[in-house]
Amino acid sequence: MASTKQTASTELPNGPGAAALLAAGIGCATMGVFTLLAEASKGINTLFSFYAPTGALSGVSTSAIVVWLVAWFALHRAWAVREVAILRVSIAAFVLLLIGFALTFPPFIGLLQVT
């Protein structure tokens, strides 16, 4: 007699992975926005100067990491057991990555700054 064995579905929801992907994009865009703000304003530059030898870079990067972690935590909790539209999440993350790259690219920042 052949025995039939039922296996439980081993598919995992894509929500946690999508949360990590989108949070990375949010962190990149945040790094760009904070960099632009620190370059554009002397007061914000001083505010972001956590460690004097590195200047505003220390606060910009630390603050962007905090935003990334908070976004990852919140999105993971919201999407922990959900299936999400991974293509839309991937496109949004890629656009946010491009924004972050553009806002940390010196020639592009120079175009945005008014002297």
C-alpha positions as CSV (number, residue, x, y, z in Angstrom):
1,M,0.0,0.0,0.0
2,A,1.3,3.4,-0.9
3,S,1.0,6.0,1.7
4,T,0.1,9.5,0.8
5,K,1.9,12.2,2.7
6,Q,0.6,15.7,2.7
7,T,3.2,18.4,2.9
8,A,2.5,21.8,4.2
9,S,3.1,24.7,1.9
10,T,6.7,25.9,2.4
11,E,6.1,29.2,0.6
12,L,7.0,32.2,2.6
13,P,5.4,35.6,2.3
14,N,7.5,38.1,0.4
15,G,6.5,41.0,2.8
16,P,9.7,40.8,5.0
17,G,12.0,40.8,2.0
18,A,10.0,43.7,0.4
19,A,10.2,45.6,3.6
20,A,14.0,45.3,3.6
21,L,14.2,46.4,0.0
22,L,12.0,49.4,0.4
23,A,13.6,50.4,3.7
24,A,17.0,50.4,1.9
25,G,15.6,52.7,-0.7
26,I,14.2,55.0,2.0
27,G,17.6,55.0,3.7
28,C,19.4,56.0,0.5
29,A,17.0,58.8,-0.3
30,T,17.2,60.0,3.3
31,M,21.0,60.1,3.0
32,G,20.7,62.2,-0.1
33,V,18.2,64.6,1.4
34,F,20.2,65.0,4.6
35,T,23.4,65.6,2.6
36,L,21.7,68.3,0.5
37,L,20.3,70.0,3.6
38,A,23.7,69.9,5.3
39,E,25.3,71.4,2.3
40,A,22.6,74.1,1.8
41,S,22.4,75.4,5.3
42,K,25.1,76.3,7.8
43,G,22.8,75.7,10.7
44,I,21.8,72.3,9.6
45,N,25.5,71.5,8.8
46,T,26.3,72.4,12.4
47,L,23.4,70.3,13.7
48,F,24.6,67.3,11.8
49,S,28.2,67.6,13.1
50,F,28.2,64.8,15.6
51,Y,32.0,64.3,15.4
52,A,34.1,67.4,14.6
53,P,36.8,65.7,12.5
54,T,34.3,64.4,10.0
55,G,32.0,67.3,10.1
56,A,28.4,66.9,9.0
57,L,29.1,63.5,7.4
58,S,29.0,61.9,10.9
59,G,25.5,63.2,11.6
60,V,24.1,62.7,8.1
61,S,25.1,59.1,7.9
62,T,24.1,58.3,11.5
63,S,20.7,59.9,11.0
64,A,20.1,58.2,7.7
65,I,20.9,54.8,9.3
66,V,18.4,55.5,12.1
67,V,15.7,56.4,9.5
68,W,16.6,53.2,7.6
69,L,16.3,51.0,10.7
70,V,13.0,52.7,11.7
71,A,11.6,52.2,8.2
72,W,12.7,48.6,8.1
73,F,11.2,47.9,11.5
74,A,7.9,49.5,10.7
75,L,7.5,48.0,7.2
76,H,8.5,44.6,8.5
77,R,5.9,44.7,11.2
78,A,3.3,45.8,8.7
79,W,4.2,43.3,6.0
80,A,5.5,40.3,8.1
81,V,2.9,37.8,6.9
82,R,1.7,39.6,3.7
83,E,2.3,39.1,0.0
84,V,3.0,42.5,-1.5
85,A,3.4,43.6,-5.1
86,I,7.2,43.1,-5.3
87,L,7.6,44.7,-8.7
88,R,6.1,48.0,-7.4
89,V,8.2,47.8,-4.2
90,S,11.3,47.2,-6.3
91,I,10.6,50.1,-8.6
92,A,9.9,52.4,-5.7
93,A,13.1,51.3,-4.0
94,F,15.1,51.8,-7.2
95,V,13.7,55.3,-7.7
96,L,14.6,56.1,-4.0
97,L,18.1,54.8,-4.6
98,L,18.4,57.0,-7.7
99,I,17.2,60.0,-5.6
100,G,19.8,59.2,-2.9
101,F,22.6,58.9,-5.5
102,A,21.7,62.1,-7.3
103,L,21.5,64.1,-4.0
104,T,25.0,62.9,-3.0
105,F,26.6,63.4,-6.4
106,P,28.6,66.7,-6.1
107,P,27.8,68.1,-9.6
108,F,24.1,67.5,-9.1
109,I,24.1,69.1,-5.7
110,G,26.0,72.1,-7.2
111,L,23.1,72.6,-9.6
112,L,20.5,72.6,-6.8
113,Q,22.4,75.0,-4.5
114,V,21.8,78.7,-4.9
115,T,24.9,80.7,-4.1
